[in-house]
Amino acid sequence: MQGRRTERVAVAGGDLVVHLLNRAPLGAPTVVALHSISSNGLSWQPVADLLDGEVCVVAPDMRGRAESAGVRSGRLADHAADVLAVADHQGLARPLVAGHSMGAFAAVLAAATYPERAAAVILVDGGVAFPTPSTAEVDAVLSSAIGPAMARLRMTFADEHSYLEYWRSHAGLAPYLDGPGGGYLRAFLLHDLTGTAGALRSSSSLECVRADWSDMTSDPATLAAVHALQCPAHLLWARRGLLDEPVGLYSPDRLEAARLPDDIVVTQLATNHYGALLEPPAVSEVARAIRDLSPLAR
């Protein structure tokens, strides 16, 4: 892992903290990498380490999360606009834009809304509309979908150890805590914590999580974005779900029903939703997708 380097980027409503996750020669292609709904920019570190020296990976803590928790979002469009702010700050005309889960929806919305600014998009288990439980109660849907990740937003923890132990109840993440990606996982989980000893809590804003989930599942512009792309795209979908269910957010049948444009490259990852950025074979596939599209960035 690289030593942590960050920059502050001015956006509407405040400053985002952006992680410069690796190093590459001057003029190397850059990817702006967006994280999942209650994660943070450090989740992209495994991919960044594989691309070190080739492709710069720039990963913001998105609005309402980690070191950007004080900047609120009301719509996924806020995150899409932030992609441009990050690109401008880095002096990038047309970067690659990558996203995992909710970040994939923000990435594809940014590319569709500002087509002149996106060289290509890499969507990791997100960005394409997926079925959700039939209830109007957002918190109930979120609890059903992401389980312990939702529950911890209302909890406090005595110390870092108790917080990490809590994640052992998460069927989708627990297998990675002691595996090859465990160091990466512990780093981005602990980056989520805020507060004082004895009363630590997640920095993720419940308000922002609710708003972003609502757009992911119902906003017409967000759901249509993947069909409005004017740049190359690669979707990498996880075979298993957020809680390691045998069927994930996507399946061959669901993707066929989505009627994706023929020029979108589609790759199945033999992992679960979180393993896409933690399990070495899946991380290698994601890094390869970015590397393959990197000549388009400038």
C-alpha positions, 0 to 999 in steps of 0.5 A, spaced: 500 500 500 502 507 498 503 512 504 496 516 504 496 522 500 490 527 499 488 533 496 482 537 498 477 539 492 472 545 492 465 543 490 458 546 491 457 546 499 464 545 501 471 541 500 471 533 498 477 529 500 480 526 494 485 520 495 491 519 491 492 512 491 498 510 487 503 514 483 505 514 475 509 518 471 507 525 469 502 525 463 500 518 465 492 516 464 488 517 470 482 514 473 477 517 477 474 512 482 468 512 486 466 508 492 460 504 494 454 507 498 457 507 505 464 506 503 470 511 502 475 512 497 480 507 500 476 501 498 480 502 491 487 501 494 487 494 492 486 496 484 490 502 485 496 498 487 496 493 481 496 499 477 501 503 480 506 506 475 501 505 469 495 509 471 493 514 476 488 512 481 484 518 484 479 516 489 474 521 493 471 520 499 464 522 496 459 527 499 457 524 506 462 519 507 469 519 511 473 525 510 468 528 506 462 527 511 461 534 512 459 535 504 452 533 503 448 530 497 441 530 495 442 527 489 446 522 485 447 528 480 451 532 486 456 526 485 456 526 478 458 534 478 463 532 483 467 528 478 468 534 473 470 538 479 475 532 481 477 532 474 478 539 473 482 540 480 487 534 477 487 538 470 484 532 466 480 533 460 477 526 459 479 521 465 476 514 465 471 514 470 470 508 474 465 506 480 463 500 484 456 499 486 453 506 488 459 509 485 458 505 478 451 509 478 454 516 479 460 514 474 455 512 469 451 518 470 457 523 470 459 520 463 452 520 460 451 527 463 457 530 461 459 526 455 465 531 453 469 529 459 469 522 460 473 517 456 470 511 458 467 508 464 468 502 468 462 499 472 463 494 478 457 491 480 453 497 479 450 502 474 445 498 471 438 498 474 437 492 478 430 489 482 429 491 489 424 489 494 417 491 493 416 496 499 416 504 499 420 504 506 427 506 504 430 504 510 427 497 510 429 496 503 436 498 505 436 494 511 434 488 506 439 489 501 445 491 505 444 488 512 449 490 517 452 496 513 445 499 514 445 497 521 451 500 523 449 507 521 445 508 528 450 504 532 456 506 536 462 502 538 467 502 544 474 502 540 476 500 533 477 493 535 469 492 536 468 496 530 472 491 526 469 485 530 462 487 528 463 486 521 464 479 522 457 479 522 457 481 515 456 475 510 459 478 504 465 482 508 467 477 513 471 472 509 476 477 507 477 480 514 483 475 515 484 473 507 489 476 502 485 483 502 484 483 510 489 489 510 486 493 505 479 491 508 481 493 515 484 500 512 477 502 509 473 500 514 477 504 520 477 510 515 469 510 516 470 511 523 469 518 527 467 520 534 471 519 540 473 513 544 467 509 547 463 513 542 465 511 535 461 511 530 460 511 522 462 517 518 457 515 513 451 520 513 444 516 513 441 522 510 446 521 504 445 514 503 437 514 503 438 520 498 443 516 493 439 509 494 433 513 492 436 515 485 439 508 484 433 505 484 428 510 481 431 516 478 429 516 471 436 520 469 440 515 473 437 509 470 437 511 463 444 513 463 447 506 461 443 507 455 445 514 453 453 513 454 457 516 448 464 513 450 466 505 451 464 502 457 466 495 461 461 492 466 464 487 471 458 484 475 459 479 481 456 472 481 454 473 488 450 478 492 452 483 497 451 478 503 454 473 499 447 470 496 448 465 491 445 470 486 447 477 486 445 484 483 446 481 476 445 475 473 445 473 465 437 473 465 437 480 468 442 483 464 439 480 458 432 484 460 436 490 461 438 490 453 444 493 454 448 497 448 451 492 444 458 495 445 458 495 452 463 489 454 461 485 460 465 480 464 462 476 470 467 476 476 467 469 480 466 473 487 461 477 491 459 484 491 465 486 495 470 481 493 470 485 486 475 490 490 478 485 495 479 478 492 485 478 488 483 474 481 477 479 481 481 485 483 486 483 477 480 483 472 478 490 474 485 493 474 485 489 467 479 493 464 482 500 467 488 498 463 485 496 457 481 503 456 487 507 459 489 509 452 483 513 451 484 518 457 487 525 457 
